[in-house]
Amino acid sequence: MSTALRIAHGAFGRVALLDMDCSLVRHAHPHCHVLLKVEGADTHFSVGDKICPLTDNSAVLVDGWQPHAYVHDPSRPRTLILALYVEPQWLKEFRPGWAASGAPGFFDRPEGEITSRIRDLTMSLAAEMMTRPESVSSHEALLSDLMLAVIERFTPWRTFPASIRGMSVSTPDWRIRRAAEAIQAQQGRSFNIDNIAKAAGLSRSHFFRLFESSIGTPPKVFMNVVRMEHAVNAVLNNSSSVGEISDRLGFPEPAHFTRFFRNHAGVGPREFRNVSRLAG
């Protein structure tokens, strides 16, 4: 079973050091998501419809809301992965155009060969998290350097606008925008997506096609992203029991919630909370 060795979180988002030996379901994040191998077996992720290797020399790069999954080969040893979930608003502080890190097209490809600097910073951040789990300021400083190196390597960052005036934002179809807002307003509770399509005045098939083309992810995956982010926030930031969080999010049984959390995060909510508190 996969384990979380360390989890750091703050204004930057979160960073998890995960010892993985189980696959993860197809899912997404509202973050700029970068996956880097620390040690163990080479492995791979599926990003969209592409299989992307994760090795000592290659990273996996996932845009905000882009569906992806971890595909573990059970015949191979475990892989220690540094998983970065970086808040676009935090990156925006470095350069206004980097707010685009939460949208499709930020990375120009879903995988690529890393530089020696990226490799060194990956190992330094992983080592610092292991030896000084409480030093969040040090983690954030190393993460800053690492993300700058990743962005310089894997994005067309020079073409991003340097000022707010230069930023243009595309907005989804108003019916899809309202549907997404309705899903988010449920604060992680599950509900019937067919009813949302009906309320939008669209057939089920048209709604699904328009939602994915507008948001970048299918409505079911979007709903699970919202649900998972509410779950992570509750696990990290309040003292409610797993049973209370499960009930609040509309799961019929705490065991269902634990399985949902593990399938998306690699570890269960109790382990996620306990490991994250090492940084407290």
C-alpha distance (Angstrom), angle and dihedral (degrees) to the residues before:
residue distance angle dihedral
M1 . . .
S2 3.82 . .
T3 3.79 117.7 .
A4 3.80 135.8 -160.4
L5 3.81 111.5 -130.3
R6 3.80 96.5 -178.3
I7 3.81 138.1 -2.4
A8 3.80 122.9 -168.7
H9 3.79 122.0 -172.9
G10 3.78 138.3 176.6
A11 3.79 142.3 115.5
F12 3.82 87.4 -38.0
G13 3.81 91.7 62.7
R14 3.77 116.4 -114.7
V15 3.77 140.6 -49.5
A16 3.79 121.5 -156.3
L17 3.78 128.5 -166.7
L18 3.80 102.1 -153.7
D19 3.80 128.7 -174.5
M20 3.80 98.6 -153.0
D21 3.78 131.6 -161.5
C22 3.82 100.6 142.9
S23 3.80 131.7 70.6
L24 3.80 122.1 -114.7
V25 3.79 125.8 -137.8
R26 3.79 121.5 -109.1
H27 3.78 104.9 -79.2
A28 3.80 143.3 142.5
H29 3.81 141.9 -143.3
P30 3.80 134.6 -143.3
H31 3.81 86.4 -131.0
C32 3.76 138.8 85.9
H33 3.81 96.7 -98.5
V34 3.82 124.0 -156.4
L35 3.81 125.8 176.4
L36 3.80 121.2 -160.7
K37 3.78 129.4 178.2
V38 3.81 117.1 -126.1
E39 3.80 101.2 177.7
G40 3.80 143.8 -37.0
A41 3.78 129.2 58.5
D42 3.77 124.4 -5.9
T43 3.80 110.0 -108.5
H44 3.79 141.1 166.0
F45 3.79 146.2 -130.4
S46 3.77 130.7 -149.0
V47 3.81 111.0 -127.3
G48 3.78 113.0 -173.7
D49 3.80 102.7 -42.3
K50 3.81 95.8 -27.8
I51 3.82 130.1 94.8
C52 3.82 108.8 -136.6
P53 3.82 123.6 -165.3
L54 3.79 120.9 -131.9
T55 3.81 110.1 -156.6
D56 3.80 140.9 142.0
N57 3.80 87.2 -82.6
S58 3.81 103.6 36.0
A59 3.81 136.2 60.9
V60 3.79 131.8 -157.0
L61 3.82 114.5 -130.3
V62 3.80 122.5 -162.2
D63 3.80 125.9 -174.2
G64 3.79 120.5 -139.0
W65 3.83 111.9 -76.6
Q66 3.81 92.3 7.5
P67 3.83 111.8 140.9
H68 3.79 114.3 -121.9
A69 3.79 140.4 152.9
Y70 3.77 139.1 -157.6
V71 3.79 111.4 -119.5
H72 3.80 111.4 -161.1
D73 3.79 121.3 -168.4
P74 3.84 104.1 -140.6
S75 3.81 90.6 -153.1
R76 3.82 91.1 62.8
P77 3.83 130.0 74.5
R78 3.78 124.2 -100.6
T79 3.79 123.0 -75.9
L80 3.81 124.6 -140.5
I81 3.80 106.2 -142.1
L82 3.79 131.1 -171.4
A83 3.80 104.0 -147.8
L84 3.81 117.5 -166.0
Y85 3.81 120.4 -161.2
V86 3.80 101.6 -177.7
E87 3.80 123.9 -170.9
P88 3.83 113.0 -125.9
Q89 3.81 90.7 -142.3
W90 3.81 89.8 58.0
L91 3.81 91.5 50.8
K92 3.81 89.1 47.6
E93 3.80 88.0 68.1
F94 3.82 88.7 67.3
R95 3.81 95.2 47.2
P96 3.85 128.1 -7.8
G97 3.79 93.7 -131.3
W98 3.79 90.9 58.9
A99 3.78 88.3 77.2
A100 3.82 80.6 85.7
S101 3.81 87.6 74.5
G102 3.80 87.5 91.5
A103 3.81 93.1 58.4
P104 3.82 137.5 67.9
G105 3.79 117.3 -80.8
F106 3.80 99.4 32.2
F107 3.81 92.5 119.3
D108 3.78 114.3 49.6
R109 3.83 90.8 -144.2
P110 3.84 135.9 12.0
E111 3.80 95.8 -122.0
G112 3.76 139.4 18.3
E113 3.77 148.7 156.3
I114 3.79 113.3 -75.4
T115 3.78 126.5 -138.2
S116 3.80 124.1 -117.8
R117 3.83 87.8 -107.2
I118 3.81 92.0 56.4
R119 3.80 89.5 48.5
D120 3.81 92.6 49.2
L121 3.82 92.8 47.5
T122 3.81 90.8 48.0
M123 3.79 91.3 54.3
S124 3.82 92.4 43.7
L125 3.81 92.7 51.7
A126 3.81 92.6 46.4
A127 3.82 91.7 48.7
E128 3.81 92.4 46.7
M129 3.81 91.4 50.8
M130 3.81 90.4 51.1
T131 3.80 98.2 45.0
R132 3.82 99.2 33.8
P133 3.81 107.6 25.2
E134 3.81 91.9 162.5
S135 3.82 95.2 55.9
V136 3.81 98.7 93.8
S137 3.83 92.9 159.1
S138 3.80 90.0 57.2
H139 3.81 90.7 47.3
E140 3.80 90.7 51.2
A141 3.82 92.7 49.5
L142 3.81 91.7 51.2
L143 3.79 91.0 44.4
S144 3.81 89.7 52.9
D145 3.79 91.2 54.6
L146 3.80 91.8 44.2
M147 3.81 94.8 49.7
L148 3.80 92.1 46.9
A149 3.80 89.1 53.5
V150 3.82 91.8 46.6
I151 3.82 93.6 48.1
E152 3.81 92.5 47.4
R153 3.80 89.2 50.3
F154 3.79 103.3 41.5
T155 3.81 110.0 25.2
P156 3.82 134.8 62.9
W157 3.80 86.2 -120.6
R158 3.80 94.9 156.8
T159 3.80 89.5 65.9
F160 3.80 93.8 52.8
P161 3.82 113.9 103.1
A162 3.79 114.6 -93.5
S163 3.81 93.5 -154.1
I164 3.77 138.3 43.9
R165 3.83 90.3 -115.1
G166 3.77 90.1 60.7
M167 3.78 94.8 54.0
S168 3.78 118.3 101.8
V169 3.77 120.1 -171.3
S170 3.78 123.2 -157.4
T171 3.79 113.9 -147.2
P172 3.81 125.4 -152.2
D173 3.78 124.7 -118.0
W174 3.82 107.6 -66.3
R175 3.82 91.7 -119.3
I176 3.79 91.0 54.3
R177 3.78 91.4 44.8
R178 3.81 89.7 54.8
A179 3.79 91.2 46.1
A180 3.82 91.1 51.8
E181 3.81 90.2 47.9
A182 3.82 89.9 50.6
I183 3.80 91.1 52.3
Q184 3.81 91.6 48.4
A185 3.81 91.3 47.5
Q186 3.79 89.0 61.9
Q187 3.83 87.1 68.8
G188 3.77 94.3 -137.3
R189 3.79 100.0 -41.4
S190 3.79 115.4 134.2
F191 3.80 122.1 -118.8
N192 3.78 141.5 162.1
I193 3.80 111.1 -69.2
D194 3.81 90.5 -164.0
N195 3.80 87.6 65.7
I196 3.83 89.9 53.5
A197 3.81 90.2 51.6
K198 3.79 90.2 49.9
A199 3.81 91.8 49.1
A200 3.82 88.4 51.8
G201 3.79 89.7 55.1
L202 3.81 92.9 -119.0
S203 3.77 133.8 122.6
R204 3.79 114.4 -109.9
S205 3.81 94.0 -108.3
H206 3.81 94.1 45.1
F207 3.80 91.2 47.3
F208 3.81 92.5 51.2
R209 3.82 92.8 48.1
L210 3.80 94.0 45.7
F211 3.81 93.2 44.9
E212 3.80 94.0 52.4
S213 3.82 93.6 44.8
S214 3.83 91.2 48.4
I215 3.81 101.6 40.1
G216 3.80 100.3 25.8
T217 3.78 96.1 -122.8
P218 3.84 135.7 66.6
P219 3.83 116.4 -94.7
K220 3.81 93.6 -112.3
V221 3.81 91.8 53.4
F222 3.82 89.5 45.3
M223 3.80 90.3 52.9
N224 3.80 90.8 49.8
V225 3.83 90.7 49.0
V226 3.80 90.3 54.3
R227 3.79 91.0 45.4
M228 3.79 93.0 48.2
E229 3.81 94.2 48.0
H230 3.81 90.2 52.3
A231 3.80 88.6 48.5
V232 3.82 93.4 49.9
N233 3.80 91.5 47.2
A234 3.81 91.1 50.9
V235 3.81 93.2 46.3
L236 3.82 92.8 48.1
N237 3.78 102.5 37.6
N238 3.79 110.8 34.1
S239 3.76 138.3 41.3
S240 3.80 98.8 -124.1
S241 3.78 114.2 135.5
V242 3.79 120.5 -109.1
G243 3.80 87.7 -109.0
E244 3.80 92.0 54.2
I245 3.80 92.3 48.3
S246 3.80 90.5 47.2
D247 3.79 91.2 52.6
R248 3.81 92.9 46.0
L249 3.80 90.9 53.7
G250 3.78 92.8 48.7
F251 3.80 101.8 -109.5
P252 3.82 113.1 152.9
E253 3.82 92.5 -137.6
P254 3.84 134.5 14.9
A255 3.81 88.2 -122.8
H256 3.82 89.1 61.5
F257 3.79 90.2 51.7
T258 3.81 92.1 48.6
R259 3.80 91.0 50.8
F260 3.83 91.5 47.8
F261 3.82 91.0 49.8
R262 3.80 93.6 47.1
N263 3.81 92.8 47.4
H264 3.83 89.7 55.6
A265 3.82 102.7 34.1
G266 3.79 102.4 28.6
V267 3.82 93.1 -120.6
G268 3.78 135.6 56.6
P269 3.82 124.1 -96.7
R270 3.82 95.5 -105.0
E271 3.80 93.4 53.6
F272 3.81 90.2 43.1
R273 3.82 90.3 53.9
N274 3.80 95.6 43.5
V275 3.80 94.2 49.4
S276 3.81 93.5 44.9
R277 3.81 89.8 54.5
L278 3.80 89.5 64.4
A279 3.80 84.6 75.7
G280 3.80 92.5 52.3
